[in-house]
Amino acid sequence: MRHKLLSCLVCGMLLVTFRMGAITVGPFGPNGEGGSKNGQDITIGPGGSVFEIDAFLSVGSQDLNGAQLGTSAQLSRDALPAGIDFHFTNSLSVDQADLILTYTFSNSTPGTVFTNLHFFTLLDAEIDQATNTFFNEYGTVKGTLVNGANDGSPDQWQMDEPGFQTGTLFANLFQGALDNSNSVPQSAPNDVAMGLGFALNDLPPTAASTISVLISENGRSLGSFALVQRDLDPNSTTFITYSGGLAPALSGGVYVDANGNSFFDPGEGVPGVAVVLRTNGVTALQATTDTDGRYSFATAPPGTYSASVNTAALPAGVVLSAVPNGALANPWTITLVGGVPQTLNWGYRGFNTTPDPDKGRLVGRAFVDANQNGVFDAGDSALANLTVTLRSNAVVVGSLATDNNGQFSFGNKNTVDQPPGTYTATLATAGIPAGLNPVAVQNGSTDNPATIVLQGGKITTNNWGYYNPVATLHPQFKFTNWILNRTSGAVVGTINIANTNTVGGAISGPYWLGINSSTNFYYAPTHNGQPQVAGTNGLPYVDLTAAVKAALGTDTLGAGQSVTLTNAVEVFSRYRSAPADSQFNWVPLSGNP
């Protein structure tokens, strides 16, 4: 490509004043194109220049570049198929030694799957052109090529002199297949260009694939495979490392399967539903469904996540249903693997909100009424996956399990409304945690089985409530105002101690602070200025009785009374630097545990 020589030499002479090891970048083109060929100023190292940065996409057997050789679209000039949306970003490291280019492709067409996608990236750069000849560069390979469909690394590569009679790199990019060869080794220095290829596989509706490309002047690389461009001149201090990797993509839809065919059809999506990915109980990423009910996580790191949806945003009376690529529970565990786009749908099915006028319906909830106020509210916990059986004259007429909210409804997609009459409803207690006792709750019964009277055209509610008779003898402590971030977590500024045992009267000290049952949070007095993990090295419980008495003038908390202590004890979180208010569990009232 002789026409590059003059422009690159001029660029090199103009840029010799930049510091060693720097990459300088001007604005990229609208589709991620860069380099002097595309009107962008970009340099790598002192006296170097970049002639071209571009990318290519092939989609199945579609011809995306018209009369041009091959079928791949060159993103700087060719349009992508309708329904494939493309987004490009770039960022430069603080030390200006690494440039990251990010390409995201997403499918916005309902019902259309784009098959067999391959992405290719091109870098054509020159090193130290102010002092060296034009054709004295060569390429080397770092690492071993592996299957990118499984680990996110490149599937293909090529280093070539990009023009004249011998260069095949451009032709292969347009053909959608690099040949994994280096035609410019150290024994045959020349002009060097580098290409990397990635198998994206299929792109289903709402799915997205993200590829990150790293251009480094400091030898850094993404993954274990990279191409390296060097200069024969011993005085050259620059070498370019070119690498990339696929980010896993998770996408899907939240929808109500109105026609009962299990598929996500147009018009069934539910907008505005929060979809959350958590690791170890900590929110890692969150997305909200769009107007069509679709969501996407294009940059989630590989790993195992707990995925959940906010059911409060769903229509009333719907239940989670088995659908293709669908979650069967909320939350649902999913493992993301680098370079493997995955789909996770949340399909719901409704039932008639009004029962048959000639029949009746039984609904209800099973839950732990921690504060014994008779209703399911904040601080209470649902009892999920408990079987509820409805019988008429000892004959089973329906059986189902409570959902993740502890709720059940006879008359949903699995059961039917029943004729008016007297029934018995039984809650299977085998799955209830030990130590819980029945407690009277609103629209509930402490009887199990419970006697149920169904009336035609009406909904009857029967809730089952439980409480922990030991836990209600202890005050609840809440930590607020997490004020000091530490390597291991955070230090709490304020502790609120409340007697929420409104039915049991006053609670007297001593008040001992104990370890939380969750693995995410620990209390810890400091030792040598550092917080200590609870439960290790015989770490003691903390006695807060004196602090409570100093604040109240007494060591007794009346029903509904609370006291606030400031900087009484330090605690930390293993996973969070600033968590929300959190409940801890406590030890018995008397004696040093």
VEXVO-773056 format. One line per field, with one value per residue (C-alpha): residue in one letter; x, y, z. Coordinates in steps of 0.2 Angstrom, whole numbers. Layout:
<zamars>
aa c(A:...)
x c(X:...)
y c(Y:...)
z c(Z:...)
</zamars>
This chain:
<zamars>
aa c(M:R:H:K:L:L:S:C:L:V:C:G:M:L:L:V:T:F:R:M:G:A:I:T:V:G:P:F:G:P:N:G:E:G:G:S:K:N:G:Q:D:I:T:I:G:P:G:G:S:V:F:E:I:D:A:F:L:S:V:G:S:Q:D:L:N:G:A:Q:L:G:T:S:A:Q:L:S:R:D:A:L:P:A:G:I:D:F:H:F:T:N:S:L:S:V:D:Q:A:D:L:I:L:T:Y:T:F:S:N:S:T:P:G:T:V:F:T:N:L:H:F:F:T:L:L:D:A:E:I:D:Q:A:T:N:T:F:F:N:E:Y:G:T:V:K:G:T:L:V:N:G:A:N:D:G:S:P:D:Q:W:Q:M:D:E:P:G:F:Q:T:G:T:L:F:A:N:L:F:Q:G:A:L:D:N:S:N:S:V:P:Q:S:A:P:N:D:V:A:M:G:L:G:F:A:L:N:D:L:P:P:T:A:A:S:T:I:S:V:L:I:S:E:N:G:R:S:L:G:S:F:A:L:V:Q:R:D:L:D:P:N:S:T:T:F:I:T:Y:S:G:G:L:A:P:A:L:S:G:G:V:Y:V:D:A:N:G:N:S:F:F:D:P:G:E:G:V:P:G:V:A:V:V:L:R:T:N:G:V:T:A:L:Q:A:T:T:D:T:D:G:R:Y:S:F:A:T:A:P:P:G:T:Y:S:A:S:V:N:T:A:A:L:P:A:G:V:V:L:S:A:V:P:N:G:A:L:A:N:P:W:T:I:T:L:V:G:G:V:P:Q:T:L:N:W:G:Y:R:G:F:N:T:T:P:D:P:D:K:G:R:L:V:G:R:A:F:V:D:A:N:Q:N:G:V:F:D:A:G:D:S:A:L:A:N:L:T:V:T:L:R:S:N:A:V:V:V:G:S:L:A:T:D:N:N:G:Q:F:S:F:G:N:K:N:T:V:D:Q:P:P:G:T:Y:T:A:T:L:A:T:A:G:I:P:A:G:L:N:P:V:A:V:Q:N:G:S:T:D:N:P:A:T:I:V:L:Q:G:G:K:I:T:T:N:N:W:G:Y:Y:N:P:V:A:T:L:H:P:Q:F:K:F:T:N:W:I:L:N:R:T:S:G:A:V:V:G:T:I:N:I:A:N:T:N:T:V:G:G:A:I:S:G:P:Y:W:L:G:I:N:S:S:T:N:F:Y:Y:A:P:T:H:N:G:Q:P:Q:V:A:G:T:N:G:L:P:Y:V:D:L:T:A:A:V:K:A:A:L:G:T:D:T:L:G:A:G:Q:S:V:T:L:T:N:A:V:E:V:F:S:R:Y:R:S:A:P:A:D:S:Q:F:N:W:V:P:L:S:G:N:P)
x c(0:12:0:2:20:20:6:13:30:22:12:28:38:23:22:39:36:24:31:37:24:9:-6:-15:-32:-43:-62:-67:-79:-97:-95:-79:-67:-50:-33:-27:-37:-53:-48:-43:-26:-20:-2:5:22:34:35:22:5:-10:-16:-32:-43:-59:-71:-81:-96:-103:-120:-124:-124:-130:-121:-118:-106:-114:-102:-87:-77:-85:-100:-94:-100:-86:-93:-85:-96:-108:-125:-130:-146:-162:-164:-145:-141:-122:-114:-96:-86:-68:-58:-39:-31:-25:-6:-11:-3:-19:-33:-49:-62:-79:-91:-109:-121:-139:-155:-170:-181:-195:-195:-180:-164:-148:-137:-118:-111:-92:-84:-67:-56:-42:-27:-14:-1:17:31:44:42:52:68:65:62:44:46:56:42:37:24:24:11:8:-1:-11:-27:-42:-60:-67:-85:-81:-70:-72:-55:-52:-56:-45:-30:-19:-4:0:7:-10:-8:2:1:4:-7:-23:-29:-42:-48:-50:-59:-72:-73:-77:-62:-44:-31:-21:-5:9:16:28:39:56:64:53:50:38:23:12:-7:-16:-33:-43:-59:-72:-87:-102:-113:-132:-140:-158:-171:-166:-149:-132:-114:-100:-82:-68:-52:-36:-22:-7:9:14:12:-4:-17:-35:-35:-20:-19:-12:-3:12:20:38:52:69:78:87:83:65:56:39:30:11:1:-16:-29:-48:-61:-80:-90:-104:-121:-137:-154:-172:-189:-202:-219:-237:-241:-258:-261:-254:-242:-227:-218:-214:-226:-227:-238:-235:-220:-221:-211:-203:-198:-182:-171:-156:-141:-133:-117:-116:-131:-124:-132:-119:-130:-147:-158:-176:-186:-190:-207:-207:-203:-185:-169:-150:-134:-121:-105:-108:-92:-92:-98:-113:-127:-144:-156:-172:-186:-196:-213:-221:-221:-230:-249:-259:-263:-250:-239:-222:-224:-212:-207:-192:-176:-187:-183:-193:-191:-188:-174:-166:-147:-138:-120:-112:-97:-86:-91:-107:-123:-137:-156:-166:-185:-197:-214:-230:-247:-263:-279:-296:-296:-315:-320:-333:-350:-355:-339:-327:-309:-296:-281:-268:-251:-239:-226:-216:-224:-209:-216:-233:-244:-254:-250:-236:-225:-206:-196:-207:-202:-212:-213:-210:-212:-225:-238:-256:-270:-288:-300:-319:-326:-308:-306:-291:-298:-283:-264:-251:-235:-233:-223:-207:-219:-227:-243:-255:-271:-283:-290:-273:-266:-264:-280:-298:-312:-323:-341:-348:-347:-336:-318:-302:-286:-269:-252:-238:-227:-212:-203:-206:-190:-189:-194:-209:-226:-243:-249:-265:-264:-276:-288:-279:-281:-270:-279:-270:-280:-291:-310:-314:-331:-332:-346:-350:-342:-331:-313:-310:-293:-284:-267:-255:-244:-229:-217:-202:-206:-187:-183:-198:-189:-175:-173:-169:-153:-151:-135:-136:-124:-110:-97:-79:-74:-60:-52:-62:-78:-85:-87:-104:-108:-125:-134:-153:-160:-178:-191:-202:-210:-226:-236:-222:-220:-203:-186:-172:-153:-140:-139:-126:-122:-119:-115:-127:-134:-130:-112:-112:-111:-101:-99:-81:-73:-56:-39:-23:-34:-41:-59:-59:-70:-83:-81:-62:-49:-62:-69:-81:-98:-100:-110:-120:-129:-119:-121:-140:-142:-131:-143:-159:-155:-162:-157:-175:-183:-202:-213:-211:-197:-180:-163:-149:-131:-117:-100:-104:-96:-88:-94:-90:-97:-87:-95:-101:-93:-110:-124:-142:-148:-146:-154:-142:-147:-144:-140:-150:-154:-144:-126:-110:-112)
y c(0:13:27:26:30:49:52:41:49:66:60:53:69:79:68:66:77:65:56:38:24:35:32:47:46:58:55:39:38:35:16:14:17:25:29:42:32:37:54:51:55:41:36:22:26:39:43:30:31:21:20:10:3:-5:-20:-32:-43:-58:-65:-82:-83:-65:-53:-37:-28:-28:-28:-29:-46:-58:-56:-47:-30:-17:-7:9:9:-6:-6:-21:-31:-23:-28:-29:-14:-9:1:6:14:17:22:25:20:33:30:31:14:4:8:-2:-3:-11:-17:-22:-31:-33:-41:-29:-39:-50:-68:-67:-76:-70:-86:-89:-72:-69:-53:-47:-33:-25:-14:-7:3:8:9:23:29:45:35:19:12:8:-11:-16:-23:-40:-50:-63:-73:-74:-89:-102:-100:-109:-111:-94:-100:-108:-96:-79:-79:-76:-90:-84:-73:-67:-55:-49:-36:-29:-23:-26:-43:-54:-47:-58:-50:-39:-52:-64:-51:-48:-67:-70:-81:-78:-91:-91:-87:-75:-69:-56:-66:-59:-67:-57:-40:-29:-18:-26:-27:-38:-46:-56:-65:-71:-83:-75:-90:-85:-69:-73:-59:-47:-55:-46:-50:-38:-39:-30:-26:-21:-11:-10:-1:-9:-28:-31:-42:-48:-67:-79:-75:-60:-54:-43:-31:-27:-17:-24:-8:-11:8:5:6:2:-14:-16:-30:-33:-44:-46:-56:-59:-53:-65:-58:-62:-57:-61:-55:-54:-58:-64:-78:-72:-85:-100:-106:-103:-92:-73:-66:-48:-38:-50:-41:-32:-15:-8:-24:-24:-39:-41:-51:-55:-63:-69:-59:-43:-34:-35:-28:-22:-19:-14:-21:-9:-5:-23:-32:-36:-34:-37:-38:-36:-34:-46:-55:-74:-82:-89:-77:-77:-69:-62:-50:-38:-46:-30:-23:-38:-39:-45:-63:-71:-86:-91:-103:-115:-107:-109:-104:-99:-97:-110:-100:-82:-81:-92:-98:-95:-98:-86:-92:-80:-79:-89:-78:-85:-81:-81:-78:-75:-81:-79:-85:-77:-84:-76:-64:-67:-85:-94:-87:-105:-109:-103:-100:-102:-91:-87:-86:-95:-84:-80:-66:-60:-45:-54:-40:-52:-46:-50:-34:-29:-40:-55:-70:-81:-99:-106:-123:-129:-141:-135:-149:-145:-159:-162:-176:-182:-183:-173:-160:-149:-148:-135:-127:-110:-99:-89:-76:-89:-87:-100:-99:-113:-108:-104:-113:-129:-130:-126:-117:-128:-129:-120:-131:-135:-141:-144:-136:-144:-135:-148:-143:-154:-139:-126:-122:-130:-120:-110:-110:-106:-88:-80:-68:-58:-69:-84:-99:-108:-124:-136:-143:-128:-128:-118:-113:-109:-98:-96:-82:-77:-78:-85:-81:-93:-88:-98:-88:-94:-85:-90:-90:-88:-74:-64:-63:-53:-35:-32:-22:-13:-5:12:25:15:28:22:11:-2:-16:-29:-19:-4:3:7:23:20:5:6:-7:-9:-20:-25:-39:-29:-44:-49:-33:-27:-34:-33:-34:-40:-36:-47:-43:-60:-66:-63:-79:-73:-76:-58:-48:-50:-40:-37:-27:-21:-29:-20:-7:-20:-28:-46:-59:-66:-84:-85:-85:-86:-69:-65:-58:-39:-34:-18:-18:-4:7:4:9:24:30:25:26:8:-8:-12:-9:-7:-14:-4:6:9:16:23:20:29:21:7:-6:-9:-21:-25:-33:-46:-41:-24:-7:2:-10:-5:-7:-25:-35:-46:-61:-61:-72:-77:-63:-69:-75:-73:-84)
z c(0:-6:-5:14:15:13:25:38:37:38:54:61:59:67:82:88:103:112:127:126:128:124:113:107:100:90:88:79:65:69:66:75:60:64:57:44:30:39:44:62:70:81:86:95:103:98:79:75:66:62:45:48:61:56:59:49:52:42:45:39:20:18:6:16:5:-12:-27:-15:-15:-2:9:25:30:32:47:41:25:24:32:43:41:48:66:70:81:82:96:98:112:115:131:134:150:163:158:139:136:132:120:122:108:112:99:104:92:97:89:91:79:87:81:70:74:65:62:62:65:64:69:63:69:59:64:51:61:58:72:74:56:60:61:52:35:30:28:43:54:58:68:82:90:109:117:109:98:106:103:106:106:123:131:122:114:96:84:69:66:52:50:33:22:18:0:-17:-25:-10:4:7:24:16:5:19:30:16:14:33:36:42:38:55:46:48:32:40:52:58:44:31:38:29:31:45:47:60:60:74:71:84:82:89:84:83:89:95:98:112:113:112:109:115:109:117:108:116:108:120:119:136:131:140:132:134:137:133:114:106:90:92:80:82:73:68:72:89:94:92:109:103:100:98:106:98:107:111:119:120:135:139:135:144:137:136:139:153:146:150:139:134:120:130:117:129:116:118:105:100:112:127:134:151:151:166:176:185:181:194:194:211:216:234:238:231:216:202:187:185:169:166:152:138:130:122:138:133:143:140:150:137:148:163:167:167:183:192:196:205:192:198:193:203:203:210:192:185:182:197:197:186:189:183:169:160:143:131:139:154:173:183:199:205:209:196:195:179:174:161:151:141:123:124:123:133:134:150:148:162:155:166:163:170:177:178:192:194:198:189:196:200:209:222:223:238:239:252:259:271:279:295:304:313:321:325:318:308:291:278:278:278:289:286:276:264:266:248:240:253:247:249:247:245:249:248:259:261:242:235:222:220:226:222:230:237:226:230:239:249:239:232:222:217:200:192:177:186:196:194:204:215:217:233:249:264:261:271:266:272:272:272:286:282:274:288:297:315:329:321:329:321:325:321:306:295:285:292:303:316:311:299:291:290:286:271:265:246:239:221:212:227:232:250:258:270:276:288:299:309:322:331:350:355:343:349:366:360:353:335:331:315:308:299:293:286:286:284:270:273:264:272:272:282:299:306:314:322:330:333:345:346:355:342:353:355:362:374:384:390:387:399:397:395:377:368:349:340:322:308:301:283:277:270:286:302:317:323:337:330:334:331:321:309:310:314:306:318:323:321:334:348:344:358:358:362:377:374:390:398:382:382:401:398:385:393:411:412:404:400:383:384:370:354:362:354:358:346:350:341:337:350:340:323:310:292:277:267:251:252:256:258:261:265:283:288:302:313:324:343:357:372:385:400:402:392:377)
</zamars>
